[in-house]
Amino acid sequence: MSTPETSRFVRIRVELVLEIDDEEAVTGAALQALADDTDLSDAERADSERAVTEDTAEALAHLVDPFDLVSVVPGVELQQASWSSEQIDYDPDSPEWDLDEDDGGENDPEDEEMTVG
């Protein structure tokens, strides 16, 4: 049996900076998503509702799902996903926010990852 020359597994790294201009809309959407989730226990739902109400970044993390990004891509199956959400100070003119560089700096997505899968 021969082994393939290349791996069948591919890692895609994505970093997004979003500007939230309506915190109530984000929080409301997250609360609705939690209300619609029939797999959550009452305790999990209460904890999640508290978290999304107190922190808009947490609410956004409940709404953005990496599984949705690849679910329509033919021929692939998501094996593992990592994502995190945090409020940041953002200056688009600052050189530290140059997305063309892979400097491994403080905004490196590898620093804080939530692994699912």
Backbone as CSV, one residue per row, in Angstrom:
resi,resn,N_x,N_y,N_z,CA_x,CA_y,CA_z,C_x,C_y,C_z
1,MET,0.839,-1.167,0.000,0.000,0.000,0.000,0.893,1.241,0.000
2,SER,0.643,2.149,-0.913,1.476,3.344,-0.998,0.796,4.511,-0.283
3,THR,1.609,5.428,0.206,1.065,6.614,0.867,1.058,7.766,-0.127
4,PRO,0.062,8.610,-0.046,0.010,9.740,-0.973,1.157,10.720,-0.726
5,GLU,1.593,11.392,-1.789,2.685,12.356,-1.692,2.277,13.588,-0.890
6,THR,0.994,13.958,-0.942,0.526,15.135,-0.225,-0.586,14.740,0.739
7,SER,-0.729,15.529,1.772,-1.767,15.269,2.761,-3.135,15.623,2.205
8,ARG,-4.142,14.921,2.665,-5.516,15.239,2.287,-6.087,16.329,3.184
9,PHE,-5.347,16.724,4.200,-5.821,17.717,5.148,-5.219,19.085,4.836
10,VAL,-6.055,20.106,4.901,-5.642,21.474,4.605,-6.098,22.380,5.747
11,ARG,-5.216,23.230,6.226,-5.574,24.216,7.247,-5.724,25.567,6.555
12,ILE,-6.861,26.213,6.761,-7.101,27.555,6.252,-7.202,28.480,7.455
13,ARG,-6.399,29.522,7.469,-6.441,30.488,8.568,-7.155,31.740,8.073
14,VAL,-8.112,32.185,8.859,-8.863,33.386,8.531,-8.906,34.274,9.756
15,GLU,-8.602,35.534,9.582,-8.744,36.497,10.661,-9.656,37.606,10.162
16,LEU,-10.699,37.877,10.893,-11.657,38.909,10.528,-11.685,39.977,11.606
17,VAL,-11.801,41.212,11.198,-12.045,42.302,12.126,-13.384,42.887,11.719
18,LEU,-14.348,42.809,12.605,-15.698,43.287,12.321,-15.987,44.522,13.156
19,GLU,-16.692,45.454,12.568,-17.142,46.621,13.308,-18.609,46.420,13.639
20,ILE,-18.927,46.447,14.918,-20.307,46.262,15.358,-20.926,47.643,15.520
21,ASP,-21.928,47.924,14.691,-22.575,49.224,14.796,-23.956,49.141,15.435
22,ASP,-24.389,47.920,15.768,-25.673,47.751,16.455,-25.551,46.571,17.420
23,GLU,-25.073,46.860,18.613,-24.855,45.810,19.613,-26.152,45.093,19.971
24,GLU,-27.250,45.836,20.038,-28.537,45.225,20.381,-28.970,44.213,19.329
25,ALA,-28.715,44.508,18.061,-29.074,43.569,16.994,-28.251,42.282,17.103
26,VAL,-26.962,42.420,17.388,-26.089,41.245,17.530,-26.519,40.418,18.734
27,THR,-26.720,41.075,19.862,-27.141,40.370,21.079,-28.500,39.712,20.876
28,GLY,-29.428,40.425,20.263,-30.760,39.864,20.008,-30.708,38.643,19.106
29,ALA,-29.879,38.701,18.062,-29.741,37.549,17.158,-29.138,36.350,17.877
30,ALA,-28.151,36.611,18.749,-27.528,35.520,19.514,-28.529,34.905,20.486
31,LEU,-29.310,35.738,21.155,-30.329,35.220,22.077,-31.372,34.389,21.326
32,GLN,-31.746,34.835,20.130,-32.713,34.077,19.333,-32.130,32.735,18.893
33,ALA,-30.860,32.748,18.504,-30.199,31.499,18.112,-30.154,30.522,19.285
34,LEU,-29.887,31.038,20.471,-29.885,30.178,21.663,-31.280,29.643,21.956
35,ALA,-32.292,30.478,21.802,-33.671,30.043,22.051,-34.084,28.957,21.067
36,ASP,-33.565,29.026,19.849,-33.911,28.057,18.811,-33.116,26.755,18.914
37,ASP,-32.054,26.742,19.706,-31.185,25.574,19.824,-31.801,24.558,20.781
38,THR,-32.366,23.520,20.225,-33.041,22.500,21.040,-32.078,21.523,21.710
39,ASP,-30.794,21.594,21.365,-29.818,20.677,21.954,-29.243,21.169,23.283
40,LEU,-29.521,22.418,23.639,-28.979,22.967,24.889,-29.829,22.580,26.089
41,SER,-29.156,22.254,27.185,-29.875,22.037,28.441,-30.263,23.406,28.992
42,ASP,-31.162,23.425,29.951,-31.584,24.693,30.556,-30.400,25.415,31.197
43,ALA,-29.507,24.666,31.844,-28.338,25.271,32.488,-27.385,25.858,31.449
44,GLU,-27.135,25.118,30.365,-26.263,25.628,29.303,-26.862,26.872,28.649
45,ARG,-28.173,26.836,28.430,-28.850,27.976,27.817,-28.737,29.211,28.710
46,ALA,-28.959,29.045,30.013,-28.880,30.166,30.956,-27.469,30.754,30.978
47,ASP,-26.444,29.885,31.011,-25.060,30.357,31.009,-24.744,31.106,29.716
48,SER,-25.161,30.556,28.595,-24.895,31.187,27.304,-25.644,32.506,27.158
49,GLU,-26.890,32.550,27.614,-27.671,33.793,27.550,-27.001,34.887,28.377
50,ARG,-26.492,34.529,29.539,-25.805,35.486,30.396,-24.542,35.993,29.684
51,ALA,-23.797,35.093,29.083,-22.550,35.472,28.412,-22.803,36.400,27.228
52,VAL,-23.790,36.080,26.381,-24.027,36.920,25.196,-24.647,38.255,25.565
53,THR,-25.347,38.318,26.684,-25.931,39.582,27.136,-24.865,40.509,27.698
54,GLU,-23.852,39.942,28.350,-22.803,40.739,28.985,-21.690,41.147,28.030
55,ASP,-21.507,40.417,26.922,-20.345,40.652,26.058,-20.756,40.489,24.594
56,THR,-20.704,41.580,23.841,-21.086,41.534,22.431,-20.160,40.625,21.625
57,ALA,-18.882,40.574,21.984,-17.951,39.679,21.292,-18.377,38.225,21.484
58,GLU,-18.851,37.898,22.675,-19.348,36.541,22.947,-20.602,36.270,22.126
59,ALA,-21.474,37.264,22.017,-22.685,37.116,21.198,-22.307,36.836,19.749
60,LEU,-21.331,37.560,19.252,-20.883,37.358,17.875,-20.287,35.967,17.680
61,ALA,-19.549,35.488,18.667,-18.966,34.146,18.578,-20.046,33.072,18.497
62,HIS,-21.216,33.334,19.086,-22.317,32.381,18.991,-22.976,32.399,17.616
63,LEU,-22.800,33.485,16.885,-23.443,33.629,15.576,-22.560,33.220,14.407
64,VAL,-21.257,33.374,14.556,-20.325,33.044,13.483,-19.903,31.591,13.666
65,ASP,-20.183,30.788,12.655,-19.924,29.361,12.757,-19.045,28.902,11.592
66,PRO,-17.812,28.452,11.868,-16.930,27.990,10.792,-17.526,26.848,9.975
67,PHE,-18.370,26.056,10.584,-18.990,24.949,9.856,-19.818,25.486,8.684
68,ASP,-20.451,26.632,8.882,-21.246,27.241,7.815,-20.382,27.689,6.645
69,LEU,-19.138,28.049,6.894,-18.261,28.533,5.834,-17.940,27.461,4.797
70,VAL,-17.872,26.219,5.225,-17.465,25.161,4.295,-18.564,24.151,3.997
71,SER,-19.726,24.329,4.568,-20.786,23.333,4.381,-21.233,23.208,2.931
72,VAL,-21.054,24.250,2.130,-21.488,24.201,0.732,-20.348,23.867,-0.225
73,VAL,-19.140,23.646,0.297,-18.003,23.322,-0.555,-18.045,21.829,-0.887
74,PRO,-18.138,21.494,-2.172,-18.210,20.079,-2.533,-16.883,19.358,-2.307
75,GLY,-16.966,18.124,-1.872,-15.787,17.281,-1.744,-14.969,17.479,-0.487
76,VAL,-15.469,18.226,0.483,-14.725,18.410,1.725,-15.618,18.110,2.927
77,GLU,-14.982,17.688,3.997,-15.676,17.467,5.265,-14.848,18.122,6.355
78,LEU,-15.461,19.027,7.094,-14.758,19.732,8.163,-14.394,18.746,9.264
79,GLN,-13.125,18.698,9.622,-12.641,17.783,10.648,-12.493,18.467,12.002
80,GLN,-12.119,19.739,11.990,-11.891,20.471,13.230,-11.983,21.951,12.910
81,ALA,-12.483,22.723,13.847,-12.560,24.170,13.650,-12.158,24.876,14.932
82,SER,-11.498,26.007,14.782,-11.097,26.830,15.921,-11.502,28.262,15.636
83,TRP,-12.034,28.912,16.654,-12.320,30.329,16.517,-12.440,30.958,17.881
84,SER,-12.203,32.241,17.902,-12.336,32.985,19.139,-12.851,34.371,18.796
85,SER,-13.289,35.059,19.799,-13.832,36.395,19.605,-13.429,37.243,20.797
86,GLU,-12.982,38.451,20.525,-12.590,39.354,21.590,-12.744,40.782,21.101
87,GLN,-13.023,41.685,22.016,-13.058,43.095,21.664,-11.624,43.591,21.598
88,ILE,-11.338,44.422,20.585,-9.978,44.894,20.361,-9.978,46.392,20.083
89,ASP,-8.811,46.991,20.217,-8.587,48.347,19.726,-8.083,48.181,18.301
90,TYR,-8.728,48.839,17.357,-8.382,48.650,15.955,-8.062,49.976,15.304
91,ASP,-6.913,50.052,14.678,-6.506,51.213,13.901,-6.071,50.693,12.535
92,PRO,-6.910,50.852,11.512,-6.575,50.293,10.202,-5.309,50.890,9.593
93,ASP,-4.861,52.049,10.083,-3.650,52.674,9.555,-2.379,52.214,10.259
94,SER,-2.532,51.463,11.339,-1.386,50.989,12.095,-0.690,49.849,11.354
95,PRO,0.639,49.851,11.297,1.358,48.767,10.614,1.130,47.397,11.253
96,GLU,0.771,47.352,12.534,0.545,46.052,13.170,-0.705,45.350,12.634
97,TRP,-1.552,46.079,11.900,-2.761,45.485,11.328,-2.604,45.166,9.857
98,ASP,-1.378,45.121,9.363,-1.124,44.782,7.967,-1.367,43.288,7.777
99,LEU,-2.448,42.948,7.083,-2.816,41.546,6.911,-1.901,40.807,5.951
100,ASP,-1.050,41.518,5.226,-0.136,40.858,4.294,1.064,40.262,4.997
101,GLU,1.282,40.637,6.245,2.426,40.122,6.996,1.989,38.985,7.900
102,ASP,2.828,37.978,8.023,2.603,36.899,8.987,3.700,37.006,10.034
103,ASP,3.506,37.973,10.960,4.566,38.252,11.915,4.418,37.495,13.226
104,GLY,3.282,36.786,13.413,3.101,36.068,14.662,3.007,36.980,15.857
105,GLY,2.551,38.207,15.645,2.479,39.197,16.709,1.306,38.968,17.630
106,GLU,0.951,40.005,18.376,-0.084,39.882,19.397,-1.461,39.607,18.812
107,ASN,-1.662,39.876,17.533,-2.960,39.640,16.905,-2.986,38.319,16.157
108,ASP,-2.043,37.448,16.431,-1.952,36.158,15.784,-3.092,35.273,16.255
109,PRO,-3.897,34.706,15.308,-5.031,33.884,15.723,-4.640,32.614,16.451
110,GLU,-3.358,32.228,16.408,-2.944,31.030,17.120,-2.858,31.260,18.619
111,ASP,-2.795,32.529,19.033,-2.635,32.827,20.454,-3.812,32.350,21.281
112,GLU,-5.041,32.602,20.824,-6.229,32.208,21.570,-7.167,31.491,20.626
113,GLU,-7.268,30.191,20.766,-8.162,29.449,19.901,-9.104,28.613,20.734
114,MET,-10.346,28.552,20.296,-11.344,27.681,20.904,-11.505,26.536,19.914
115,THR,-11.172,25.329,20.299,-11.212,24.204,19.403,-12.518,23.444,19.572
116,VAL,-13.131,23.150,18.432,-14.371,22.391,18.413,-14.169,21.234,17.464
117,GLY,-14.630,20.079,17.831,-14.577,18.984,16.871,-13.908,17.785,17.410
